[in-house]
Amino acid sequence: MKALLARPHDFIVDDMRRWLAALGLQPVRLSTLADLEQHAPADVRALVISTAVTSSVKATVAEALAAVRRRFAGTPLLLAGLASVASARVGLEAELRAHGLALHGAREPAAWGTPRVALYVQDMELRPGRTEALTAAARRHLRLL
């Protein structure tokens, strides 16, 4: 199963790829949002969007969210960034609300595996020795149990 890096950021992408591969997923870095059309929804287990200001995909977070929700409405979503989950939640409030999404960190209770919940991945959670809570939440959210 694939994990599409729909809006990757170079600062976190290598760690994200290693972590996704350790979960048993095939990380696929997209070049443009149009590349979403090349992937069948049945083959995609996760969508990852970086919340960084810049990305190699020339699209805003809002544009990336709209594109992935249009093509992969029921596929689990992960948002990744440097900020805390609380800061990310505040900063992305309008974008999340537009798609009926609730953003949760790995250590927060959530209805994992549902289309209305997005798992937030903070960059420091991808460092060796710090992935345990994130991996447990991701397994539930991505239905990898």
N, C-alpha and C positions, 0 to 999 in steps of 0.2 A: 504494500500500500504506500501511496505517496503522501508527502507533506509538502505542499506548495509554499515556497517563500515568495509571497505575492508582492511584498514591498520590503526587500532586504536592505540592511544597512551593513556596510563593511565592518564596522566596529564589533558587531555581535554575530555576524553570519557564520564564521568558522566554528565558534563554540556551539551555536544553534544546530548546525549540521551534525556535529559529533553527537550531541545530545539526542537529536531526533533519530539518528542511525542506531544509537544504543537502545532506543525504544522499539527498534525493529521497523522503522519507517524509512522510506527512500526520500531524502530531501531533494527537492527540485527547485533550483533558483530561477525565477522568471526574469526576463529582460524587459518585458512590457506587460501591462495589464491585458492586452490582446492575447497574450500567450495562455491565458486562462482557458480559452476556447479549445486549445489542443488537448485538454485533459478531460476525460469522462468523469462525471461525478461519482460513479461507482468505484473508480480507482483512487480517489482522493480521500484520505482519512483526516487530514488536518490542513488548515490554512493559517499561515503566519504573516502578520503585518507588523513591521517595525513602526514605532511611534516617533522615531527620530525626525528631526527637521528635514534631513536630506536622505535620499535613497537612490540606488542605481536605477530603480524604476521611477520614471518621471511622473509621479502622481502623489497627491496629498493623501494623508491618512483617510480623510473622508471619501475621496475618490476610490481608493483601494477597498475600503469597507463596502461601498455601494457596489463595486464590480464583483467582489467575491460573494456578497449576499445574493446578488442577482443570479449568478451562475451556480452557486453551491449553498443554497439557502439553509439546508439542514446539516451541513458539514461543520464539525467543531472548529472554533476559531481561537487562535492564540494571538495576543498582542504582546510585543516585546519592546522593552525600553530600558533606559538608565534610571529613571525616576522611581520613587516608591509607588506602590499600587494606589495609595491614597492620592498622591499628586497626579498620577496618570488619570485616575477616575475624574478628578476635578477638571483637568486640562482637556479631556476628551468628552466631557459631559454632553455637548450638543451632538457630536457624531454618534455616540452610543445611543442616546435617546432616539435619534432619527431611525435607528435600526432595531429599536426595542431591546437593546443589549444591556446586560449588567456585567460589569468588569469585576473579577474576583482574583485575589492572589491565592497562591497555593495553600497558605495556612488558614484561609477563611472558609467557612462553611458555604457550600453552594450546591445548586442542582446540576452537578457536573454531567456532561454528556447531553445537555439540552441545547437547542439552537439559540436560546435567549441568553445564554451565559458564555462569556469569553474569559479564558484563563490568561492572566497577566504574568508574563515572564520577565523578571528583572534581571539585568545582565549579571549581577553578582551571584544569582542562583545557579548559573551555568558553570561556575568555577568548580574545579575538582574538590570533592569532599563536601559540597554544599547543595547537591542536587536532590537529596533524598525526599524532602517534602514536595518539591516541584515534580519530581518523577512520579510520586504516588498520586498527586492531583491530576497530572497529565494522563496517567493510565486510566483513571476513572473518566476523565473528560473525553478522551479519545476512544473510549471503550476498548482498551487493550488488555483487559483483565483476563 
